[in-house]
Amino acid sequence: PGLYESASIDGANRLRTFFRITLPLLKPSILVALLFRTLDAFRVYDLIAVLTGGGPGGATETLSVYAYKVMVSQSNYGYGSVIVVAMFLCVALIAFVFVRCLGAELIHDD
């Protein structure tokens, strides 16, 4: 019998079935989606640069656009590099937290 059929035979209601069967099966997909969306949010450059160029007074300026402006427009390569490295560390930390919270059950020591 399948997982859901076994759960219904054991007397699990819909809420318990969702949290004990469905959600753990969806965790790998949720992890990948969260990682990709987070990386996209940090990486967004092209749309903002083309549409607004950082917007009026920097209203739509993201970290990527700001780093580009500092490095290319202002020729401040040291500060621009620090911004990019800090952005990398933030993304790495967020990815580590996501994997620790959602991916702990994915790795089994057999």
C-alpha positions in Angstrom: 0.0 0.0 0.0 1.0 3.6 -0.6 2.0 6.1 2.1 -1.4 7.8 2.1 -3.3 4.6 2.3 -1.1 3.4 5.1 -1.7 6.6 7.0 -5.5 6.4 6.6 -5.4 2.8 7.8 -3.4 3.9 10.8 -6.0 6.6 11.6 -4.2 9.7 10.6 -6.4 12.7 9.7 -5.7 15.0 6.8 -3.7 17.6 8.8 -1.4 14.9 10.2 -1.0 13.3 6.8 0.0 16.6 5.3 2.6 17.4 7.9 4.0 13.9 8.3 3.9 12.7 4.7 3.3 15.4 2.1 5.5 18.1 3.6 8.6 15.9 4.1 8.3 14.6 0.6 8.2 18.2 -0.7 11.2 19.4 1.3 13.8 18.8 -1.5 11.7 20.7 -4.0 11.0 23.6 -1.5 14.8 23.7 -0.8 15.7 24.1 -4.5 13.0 26.6 -5.1 14.0 28.8 -2.1 17.7 28.6 -3.1 17.1 29.6 -6.7 14.7 32.5 -5.7 17.1 33.8 -3.1 20.0 33.7 -5.6 17.9 35.5 -8.2 16.9 38.2 -5.7 20.5 38.9 -4.9 21.6 38.7 -8.5 19.0 40.9 -10.1 20.8 43.5 -12.2 19.7 43.5 -15.8 16.0 44.5 -15.3 16.8 47.3 -12.9 19.7 48.6 -14.9 17.8 48.7 -18.1 14.5 50.0 -16.8 15.4 52.5 -14.2 19.2 52.6 -13.9 18.8 52.5 -10.1 15.7 54.7 -10.1 15.2 58.2 -9.0 17.6 58.9 -6.2 18.6 55.2 -5.9 15.0 54.1 -5.0 15.3 50.8 -7.0 19.0 50.4 -6.6 19.9 46.8 -5.5 23.2 45.6 -4.2 24.3 44.4 -7.6 23.5 47.7 -9.3 25.2 49.6 -6.5 28.4 47.4 -6.8 28.4 48.0 -10.5 28.1 51.8 -10.1 30.9 51.9 -7.5 33.3 49.7 -9.5 32.6 51.0 -13.1 31.3 54.5 -12.8 33.3 55.7 -9.8 36.4 53.5 -10.5 36.5 52.5 -6.8 37.5 48.8 -7.3 38.4 48.1 -3.7 35.1 49.2 -2.2 33.2 47.5 -5.1 35.0 44.3 -4.4 34.2 44.4 -0.7 30.5 44.9 -1.6 30.6 41.8 -3.9 32.4 39.7 -1.4 29.9 40.7 1.3 27.1 39.8 -1.0 28.7 36.4 -1.7 29.0 35.8 2.1 25.4 36.7 2.6 24.2 34.3 -0.1 26.5 31.5 1.2 25.2 32.0 4.7 21.5 32.0 3.6 22.1 28.9 1.5 23.8 27.2 4.4 20.8 28.0 6.7 18.4 26.7 4.0 20.3 23.5 3.6 20.6 22.9 7.4 16.9 23.6 8.0 15.4 21.9 5.0 18.0 19.4 3.8 19.1 17.7 7.0 17.0 14.6 6.2 18.2 14.4 2.6 21.7 13.0 3.6 21.7 9.6 5.1 24.7 7.7 6.4 24.2 4.1 5.3 
